[in-house]
Amino acid sequence: MAEAAGSVGWIGAGRMGAAMAGRLLAAGVPPLIWNRTRSKAEATGCPVASDVASLRSCDVVFTMLSTSADLEEVLFGAEGLLADPASVPGTLVDCSTISPESSALVRASCLALGVDFLAAPVSGNGKVVKSGNLSIAVSGPLPAYERVADLLGHIARSVTYVGEGDVSRLVKICHNLMLGVVTQCLAEITVLAEKGGVSRAAFLAFLNDSVMGSMFTRYKSPAFVHLDYTPTFTPLLLRKDFDLGLAAGHELDVPLPLAALTAQLVQQAVSSGRVTEDFAILLDQQAAASGLALKPEDTPVDDGLSS
């Protein structure tokens, strides 16, 4: 059996990072947390680090950041986590969504420093995390994964080890291609049903209780019924993942016709300027193309996440 993970550090207290660190805190494993905006770190209730360098002595450090540039800055900047080769954590677990190429660069740097690196991108958002329904795909050295598996189990309902290297990044990119394709499909059939005289609430209730329903379609139903586009994942972020996915398809010689078409519709949503709303605005876009004016429906809808 692998040895226990030991002391834990955390970098990144945005919506996702804060919720994930909170799961560790609730499990009795409060991580030492750092965030560029200190007040966000303090709001988690975890012990707060004054700087990134304070986390170098941790056995395991998790990172949950928005971009590859952000990750590289906190790791390799002048005061970064890995800036001093004489003082580095034993294992780095990155839960950010970055490209396989960026992940490989970080992995190579960690290898040179004797740091085990696990790529652990996630499926879900802050509300999904808090409800205990997060999923994580992990790749990297198997012994390192076994050491942190219990920690990951505190954070997520489902943790899947998918192999060595950075293959978990491809898993997450494939996942988000499906996210966009399924949402566009859901928008199209919902608009078709409503234009034929069926309320969105009734149609989605039927769909969610059929064999075609899923945790995702149920979760997205309140946004579609109430036209509530409070952001969980923006069109800009979705476009980034489609760019990564189509690039992977090109590199691996895999045709992705449905993904390519959906990418254009996601780009259309971005071009409309509604880049700070949720990507569920694909519903509005489909309705406009269909000559249908949508109105919010005042109907209670279960998102499937309420405890």
C-alpha positions as CSV (number, residue, x, y, z in Angstrom):
1,M,0.0,0.0,0.0
2,A,1.3,3.5,-0.8
3,E,2.4,5.7,2.0
4,A,0.1,8.6,3.2
5,A,0.3,11.8,1.2
6,G,1.4,14.0,4.2
7,S,1.1,17.8,4.4
8,V,-1.0,19.5,1.7
9,G,-0.8,22.9,0.0
10,W,-3.2,24.5,-2.5
11,I,-2.8,27.2,-5.1
12,G,-5.8,28.9,-6.6
13,A,-9.0,30.0,-4.8
14,G,-11.3,30.8,-7.7
15,R,-14.8,29.3,-7.9
16,M,-13.5,25.8,-8.5
17,G,-10.3,26.0,-6.4
18,A,-12.1,27.3,-3.4
19,A,-14.8,24.7,-3.5
20,M,-12.3,21.9,-4.0
21,A,-10.1,23.1,-1.1
22,G,-13.3,23.3,0.9
23,R,-13.9,19.6,0.4
24,L,-10.5,18.8,1.8
25,L,-11.2,21.1,4.8
26,A,-14.5,19.3,5.4
27,A,-12.7,16.0,5.3
28,G,-10.4,17.1,8.1
29,V,-7.4,17.8,5.7
30,P,-7.2,21.6,5.7
31,P,-4.7,22.6,3.0
32,L,-2.4,25.5,3.3
33,I,-3.8,27.8,0.6
34,W,-2.4,30.6,-1.5
35,N,-4.3,32.9,-3.9
36,R,-3.2,36.1,-5.7
37,T,-6.2,37.8,-4.0
38,R,-5.7,36.9,-0.4
39,S,-9.3,37.6,0.6
40,K,-10.5,34.7,-1.6
41,A,-8.1,32.4,0.1
42,E,-9.2,33.6,3.5
43,A,-12.9,33.0,2.5
44,T,-12.2,29.2,2.2
45,G,-11.6,28.8,5.9
46,C,-8.3,27.1,5.2
47,P,-5.0,28.2,6.7
48,V,-3.6,30.9,4.4
49,A,0.0,31.1,3.1
50,S,1.6,34.5,2.8
51,D,3.3,33.6,-0.4
52,V,3.8,30.7,-2.8
53,A,7.2,29.9,-1.5
54,S,5.6,28.9,1.8
55,L,4.1,25.8,0.1
56,R,7.5,24.4,-1.0
57,S,7.8,22.3,2.2
58,C,4.4,20.6,1.6
59,D,4.4,16.9,0.6
60,V,1.6,17.5,-1.9
61,V,0.6,20.7,-3.6
62,F,-2.6,21.1,-5.7
63,T,-2.9,23.8,-8.4
64,M,-6.3,25.0,-9.8
65,L,-5.7,27.9,-12.2
66,S,-7.3,29.5,-15.2
67,T,-4.5,29.3,-17.9
68,S,-1.2,27.8,-18.8
69,A,0.4,31.2,-18.3
70,D,-1.0,31.4,-14.7
71,L,0.3,28.0,-13.9
72,E,3.8,28.6,-15.3
73,E,4.0,31.9,-13.3
74,V,3.2,30.4,-9.9
75,L,5.5,27.5,-10.6
76,F,8.5,29.1,-12.3
77,G,8.3,32.8,-11.5
78,A,11.0,34.4,-9.4
79,E,9.1,33.4,-6.2
80,G,7.4,30.4,-7.7
81,L,6.8,27.0,-6.1
82,L,9.6,25.4,-8.1
83,A,11.9,28.3,-8.4
84,D,14.3,27.0,-5.7
85,P,15.7,23.5,-6.7
86,A,16.8,23.0,-3.1
87,S,13.2,23.2,-1.7
88,V,10.4,21.6,-3.7
89,P,7.3,19.7,-2.8
90,G,7.2,15.9,-3.3
91,T,4.2,15.8,-5.6
92,L,2.4,18.4,-7.7
93,V,-1.2,17.8,-8.7
94,D,-2.5,20.1,-11.4
95,C,-6.3,20.3,-11.8
96,S,-6.3,23.1,-14.3
97,T,-7.4,22.7,-17.9
98,I,-4.3,23.3,-20.0
99,S,-3.0,21.9,-23.3
100,P,-1.2,18.6,-23.4
101,E,1.9,20.5,-24.7
102,S,1.9,22.9,-21.7
103,S,1.4,20.0,-19.3
104,A,4.3,18.1,-20.9
105,L,6.6,21.2,-20.3
106,V,5.6,21.3,-16.6
107,R,6.1,17.6,-16.3
108,A,9.6,17.8,-17.8
109,S,10.5,20.5,-15.4
110,C,9.1,18.6,-12.4
111,L,11.0,15.5,-13.5
112,A,14.3,17.4,-13.6
113,L,13.6,18.6,-10.0
114,G,12.6,15.2,-8.7
115,V,9.0,16.2,-8.2
116,D,6.2,13.8,-9.1
117,F,3.7,15.5,-11.4
118,L,0.1,14.4,-11.8
119,A,-2.2,15.9,-14.4
120,A,-5.7,15.8,-12.8
121,P,-8.2,17.9,-14.8
122,V,-11.8,17.9,-13.5
123,S,-15.4,17.7,-14.8
124,G,-17.8,20.0,-13.1
125,N,-18.1,23.4,-11.6
126,G,-18.3,24.9,-8.1
127,K,-21.8,23.8,-7.4
128,V,-21.0,20.3,-8.7
129,V,-18.0,20.2,-6.4
130,K,-20.0,21.3,-3.3
131,S,-22.7,18.6,-4.1
132,G,-20.0,15.9,-4.1
133,N,-20.4,15.1,-7.8
134,L,-17.1,16.2,-9.2
135,S,-15.2,13.8,-11.5
136,I,-11.4,13.8,-12.0
137,A,-9.2,12.1,-14.6
138,V,-5.6,11.6,-13.5
139,S,-2.4,10.7,-15.4
140,G,1.2,10.4,-14.3
141,P,3.3,8.1,-12.2
142,L,1.1,5.4,-10.8
143,P,2.9,5.3,-7.3
144,A,2.3,9.1,-7.0
145,Y,-1.3,8.6,-7.9
146,E,-1.7,5.9,-5.3
147,R,-0.2,8.3,-2.6
148,V,-2.8,11.0,-3.3
149,A,-5.8,8.9,-4.2
150,D,-7.4,9.4,-0.8
151,L,-7.1,13.1,-1.1
152,L,-8.6,13.1,-4.5
153,G,-11.4,10.9,-3.2
154,H,-12.3,13.6,-0.6
155,I,-12.6,16.1,-3.5
156,A,-14.5,14.1,-6.1
157,R,-17.1,11.4,-6.4
158,S,-15.3,9.8,-9.3
159,V,-11.5,9.6,-9.7
160,T,-10.2,7.7,-12.7
161,Y,-6.5,6.9,-13.3
162,V,-6.2,7.0,-17.1
163,G,-2.5,6.3,-17.6
164,E,1.0,7.7,-17.7
165,G,2.2,11.1,-19.0
166,D,-0.4,13.7,-19.9
167,V,-3.2,11.6,-21.4
168,S,-5.6,12.9,-18.9
169,R,-5.4,16.3,-20.7
170,L,-6.7,14.6,-23.8
171,V,-9.5,12.9,-21.8
172,K,-10.6,16.4,-20.5
173,I,-10.5,17.9,-24.0
174,C,-12.6,15.0,-25.4
175,H,-15.0,15.5,-22.5
176,N,-15.4,19.2,-23.3
177,L,-15.9,18.6,-27.0
178,M,-18.9,16.4,-26.0
179,L,-20.0,19.1,-23.5
180,G,-20.4,21.6,-26.4
181,V,-21.9,19.1,-28.9
182,V,-24.4,17.8,-26.4
183,T,-25.4,21.4,-25.3
184,Q,-25.9,22.4,-29.0
185,C,-28.0,19.3,-29.6
186,L,-30.0,20.0,-26.5
187,A,-30.6,23.6,-27.6
188,E,-31.8,22.4,-31.1
189,I,-34.3,19.8,-29.9
190,T,-35.6,22.1,-27.1
191,V,-36.3,24.9,-29.6
192,L,-37.9,22.4,-32.0
193,A,-40.2,21.2,-29.2
194,E,-41.1,24.7,-28.0
195,K,-41.8,26.0,-31.5
196,G,-44.2,23.0,-31.9
197,G,-46.1,24.1,-28.8
198,V,-44.4,22.2,-26.0
199,S,-43.1,24.1,-23.0
200,R,-39.3,23.8,-22.3
201,A,-40.0,22.7,-18.8
202,A,-42.3,19.8,-20.0
203,F,-40.0,18.7,-22.8
204,L,-36.9,18.7,-20.5
205,A,-38.8,16.9,-17.7
206,F,-39.7,14.1,-20.2
207,L,-36.1,14.0,-21.6
208,N,-34.5,13.9,-18.2
209,D,-36.6,11.0,-17.1
210,S,-36.0,9.0,-20.2
211,V,-33.1,6.8,-21.2
212,M,-31.7,9.8,-23.1
213,G,-31.5,12.0,-20.0
214,S,-28.3,12.4,-18.0
215,M,-26.9,14.2,-15.0
216,F,-25.7,16.9,-17.3
217,T,-29.1,17.4,-19.1
218,R,-30.8,17.6,-15.8
219,Y,-28.2,20.0,-14.4
220,K,-28.5,22.3,-17.4
221,S,-32.4,22.3,-17.4
222,P,-32.9,25.2,-15.0
223,A,-30.8,27.5,-17.2
224,F,-32.8,26.5,-20.3
225,V,-36.2,26.8,-18.5
226,H,-35.5,30.0,-16.6
227,L,-33.1,31.5,-19.2
228,D,-30.6,32.0,-16.3
229,Y,-27.2,32.4,-17.9
230,T,-25.3,33.0,-14.7
231,P,-21.8,31.7,-15.8
232,T,-20.6,28.3,-14.9
233,F,-18.5,28.0,-18.0
234,T,-18.3,30.8,-20.6
235,P,-18.3,30.6,-24.4
236,L,-14.7,31.8,-24.4
237,L,-13.5,28.9,-22.2
238,L,-15.5,26.5,-24.4
239,R,-14.0,27.9,-27.5
240,K,-10.5,27.4,-26.0
241,D,-11.3,23.7,-25.5
242,F,-12.7,23.3,-29.0
243,D,-9.5,24.8,-30.4
244,L,-7.5,22.3,-28.4
245,G,-9.7,19.4,-29.4
246,L,-9.6,20.2,-33.1
247,A,-5.9,20.6,-32.9
248,A,-5.6,17.2,-31.3
249,G,-7.8,15.7,-34.0
250,H,-5.5,17.2,-36.7
251,E,-2.4,15.9,-35.0
252,L,-3.9,12.4,-34.5
253,D,-5.6,12.3,-38.0
254,V,-9.1,11.9,-36.4
255,P,-11.9,13.6,-38.3
256,L,-14.2,15.5,-36.0
257,P,-17.1,16.8,-38.2
258,L,-19.6,17.3,-35.4
259,A,-17.1,19.0,-33.2
260,A,-16.0,21.3,-36.1
261,L,-19.5,22.4,-36.8
262,T,-20.2,23.0,-33.1
263,A,-17.0,25.0,-32.9
264,Q,-18.4,27.4,-35.4
265,L,-21.6,27.8,-33.4
266,V,-19.5,28.4,-30.2
267,Q,-17.5,31.0,-32.2
268,Q,-20.8,32.7,-33.2
269,A,-21.7,32.9,-29.6
270,V,-18.4,34.5,-28.8
271,S,-18.7,36.9,-31.7
272,S,-22.1,38.0,-30.4
273,G,-20.3,39.6,-27.5
274,R,-22.0,37.6,-24.8
275,V,-18.7,36.3,-23.5
276,T,-19.4,36.7,-19.7
277,E,-22.5,34.6,-19.7
278,D,-22.9,30.9,-19.5
279,F,-22.4,28.8,-22.7
280,A,-26.1,27.9,-22.3
281,I,-26.7,31.0,-24.5
282,L,-26.4,28.5,-27.3
283,L,-30.1,28.1,-26.6
284,D,-30.8,31.8,-27.3
285,Q,-28.7,31.6,-30.5
286,Q,-30.6,28.5,-31.7
287,A,-34.0,30.2,-30.9
288,A,-33.0,33.4,-32.8
289,A,-32.0,31.3,-35.9
290,S,-35.4,29.6,-35.7
291,G,-37.5,32.8,-35.4
292,L,-38.5,32.0,-31.9
293,A,-38.6,34.6,-29.1
294,L,-37.9,32.9,-25.8
295,K,-39.4,33.9,-22.5
296,P,-38.4,32.6,-19.0
297,E,-40.8,30.0,-17.7
298,D,-41.8,30.3,-14.0
299,T,-41.6,26.6,-13.3
300,P,-39.6,24.9,-10.5
301,V,-36.9,22.7,-12.0
302,D,-34.7,20.2,-10.2
303,D,-31.0,20.4,-11.2
304,G,-30.3,17.0,-9.8
305,L,-27.6,18.4,-7.5
306,S,-29.6,19.4,-4.5
307,S,-28.8,17.4,-1.4
